[in-house]
Amino acid sequence: MVHEARAGPGAAASDDRTPRVPRRGAWALLPFGWTLWLLAALVPGLLLAPHLDVRPFWLTADAARGALAAAAAIFLVAVWPFWIALDGSDAGALRLSARALGRSLLELLILLALAVPFALVAWAVSGAQATAKALAAAAATSAALGFGFRAAYLGMGEARGRWLVAAALLISAGPLLVAYAAGETMHAAFPRFLETSSVVAAVRLAAEGWPEGAWRIFAHLVLWPAAGGVLLLVGLSEWCRRRLRGEAKPPVYSPGAK
């Protein structure tokens, strides 16, 4: 139960005290959900493909590294930035601070470290040699965009930041869906439009190595990290606006609140 701060000698201390927000263990479930997500991306190519007589490309062993990169990019861009909303925090507890950004960076490092064994398996079954430079660029591209979405979500708050979920899904999966629909209905391809997907950028870097040509370098290495930086600035701007209007003031929880 939330109590308003009363005027008195202890009012200032109560306002400065960090609220105790109930947690539901969502942070502990993050590595578990991440590993299940990556495992599900590898299962079709590793377990189902050997038992099929006719296999589409995405079910072959050669596509294992591409499937893993696509799954990781979608999770980092459209799932991880908003995972914090599952921890049971009150909307007023979503705050953009150095501590929140530091925790987000730590989460990213943990997720990327957990993905290393899956990447080794994917590259081993595909028979390709992994390029550390290209893999690091693929991971950094998706992580930078996801970090920007996390910062913007923290700055806007849960109520005003819900539209970011749709934006993240559109940015990551939208070009892929349009290209697939165009290929199935009109047998047409839009390679340049397809390259604007953050997921395609991660897959290209992971499967094909360092990009060549000005357009691919821009689409794979510059576009989405720059978008993550813009989202970070948006989050900072929205957080300052919320503080000026008093919308970001954290609630004060009484010690006996349930």
N, C-alpha and C positions, 0 to 999 in steps of 0.2 A: 504494500500500500504506500502510495506516494504522499508525503506531507509537505506542505509549503513551508518555507523557512520563515520563522517568526522573528520579529524585531527583538533584539535583546543582546546581551553581551556575547552570547555564543552564536549569533547569526552569521557573522563574518567567517567564523571557523567552519560552520556547516556549509557555507557556499563554496569555500575553497577546497573542501574535502572531496576526493574522488568518490563518486557513487559506487556502491557495491551492486553490480549488476549480475543477476543469476546467469550461470552458464549451463549449457546442456550437453557439453562434450562434443560440439560440432568440430572444433579444432582437432581433437584426437581422431575423428573419423576422416579427416581430410586425406592423410596418407593412405588410409585403407581404400577410400573411394578412388583415389588416383591410381593405385596399383590395379584395382579391379578394372578400371576404365582402359588402361594400357593392355592388360591381359586380354580383355574382350576384343581389342583391335587385332591381336595376334592370333587368336583362336581360329578364325576362319581359314587363314592361309596355312596354319601349321597342323591343325587337326582335321578339318573338313576336306581340304583340297586333295589329300592322297586317296580319298575314298570316292571321288567323283570322276566319271569318265570324261565329261566335258566340263571344263572349268573356264569361267570368265577370267579376265585379267586380274581383277581384284581378289581372286581366290588362289592365285599362284604364289609360289614362294618368292618370286622376284618382286612381288608387290608388298612384301611384308614391311620393308622399311618405309615405304610410302604410306601404308596404312597406319603405322605407328606414329609417324610424323604428323599426319592429319589428325589423329585422335588426340595427340598431345597438344597441338595448336588449338583445337576447338575447346579443350578443357581449360587451357590457360587463358583464353580470350573470353569465352562465354560462360564458363562455370566458376572457375576459381575466384574472379573478382567479386562475386556476389555470395560466396560461401559464408562470409561473415554474417549475413542476414539469418543464417540458420542456427546461430548460437544462443538464441533466446534473449538477445539484448533488446532493451527498449529503443525506440527510434531515436530518442534524444541521446543515446549512448554512442551512436555512430559519429565519431569525431575525427577530423583530419588533424593529426599531430605527428610530431617526429617519432613518438613511440609507435603509433599505428603504422606509419610507413616503414619503420624498422622491422616491425613484426611481419609486415607483408613481404619485405625483402627476404627475411629469414624463411618464410614459408616457400617462396619461390626457389631458394637454394636447396631446401629439403626435397621439394618435388623433383627438381632437375637431377639431384643425386640419386633419388629412387628410380629415375627413368634410365639410368646408365645400364643396369643389367638387361632390361628389355631391349635397349638399343643394340647391345652386343649380340643378343639372340637374333634379332631381326636381320642384322647385317651378316651374321654367320650363315643363316639359312638361305639368304639371297645370293651368297657367294660374292658379294661386293666388298671392297675395302672402304672403310669409313674414313672420311677426311675430317680431321679435328677442326680445321678452320671453318669449313662449311657447316658442320654440326653445331659449333658454337654460335655461328651467325644465325642459324635457324632457331636455336633455343633463345638467343637474345632478342630476336625479332618478335616472337610470340610473347616472351616474358615482358618486354617493354610495353607492348600494347595492352597486355593484361594488367600490368602495374598502373598504367594510365587510367584504365577503367576502374580499378580499385580506388585510386585517389579521387577520381571524379565522383564515385559512389559515396565515399566517405564525406566528401565536401558537400554534396547535395542533400544527403540524408536519405533515409529509406523511402519516404513518401515521394519525393521529387526525383529520386534516382531510379525508379522502377523502369522508366523508358530506356535506360541504358542497357537493360537486359536484352530488349528487342534489338537495339542498335548493335550490340555485340554479336548476336545471332545473325543479323543481316550482313554485317561486315565479314564474318567468318564463313558462313554457309551460303549467302545469297548468290554470289557469282557462280559457285559450283552448281546450284540448282538451276539457274538460268541457262548455263552452258549445257547441262545434261538435257533439259527440256528442249533446247534448240536442236541438239544433236538427234534426239529421238523423233521429233516432229518434222523438222525441216532439213535434217541431215546437214546442218550448218555448224560451224565452229567459230567462236569468237576468242581467239587466243589472247589478244591484248586485254579484253575485258576479264577473261579468266585469270590473268596474271595479277589483277588488282585484289584478289582474295588473299587474306593473311594466311589462310590454310594452304593455298597453292604455293605461296612464297616459302613456307616451311617445308613443304613436300619437295619442291624443286631444289632447295638448298641441300636437303638431306639425301635425295636420290641422285641428283645430277651434279652436285658439287658447286663450286663457286660460279656465279652467273657471268655471262658474257653479253656485252651490248649495253648501251646506255639505258634502254627501257627496262631491261630485266634487273640491272643494278639498282635503278630507282625503285622498281616495284618490290624487289626482294629485300633490299638493305636499307632504304631511306624512307619510304612512304610510311610504313607502320610504326617504326620507332619514333618518327616525327609526330605521327598521330598520337602516340602515347604521351609525348611531351606536351602536346596541346591539351590533351585530356587532364594532365596533371595541373596545368595552369588554370583550366576550367574549374577543377576541384578546389584549388586555392582561392580563386575568385568567389566561388559560391560559398565557401566556408567563411570568408571574411564578411560577405553579405549577410549570412545567417547570424553571425555574431553581432553585427551592428543592429540587426532587427530583433535580437534577443531570441531567435529561434533555436540557436545551438546551445542554450544554457542547459547543462545536464540536470536531470531531476535529482532531488535529495531523498535518499531512502533511509527510513528509520531503521535502527538496529534490529528491531523485532518484526520487520516487514516480511510478509510471506508472498 
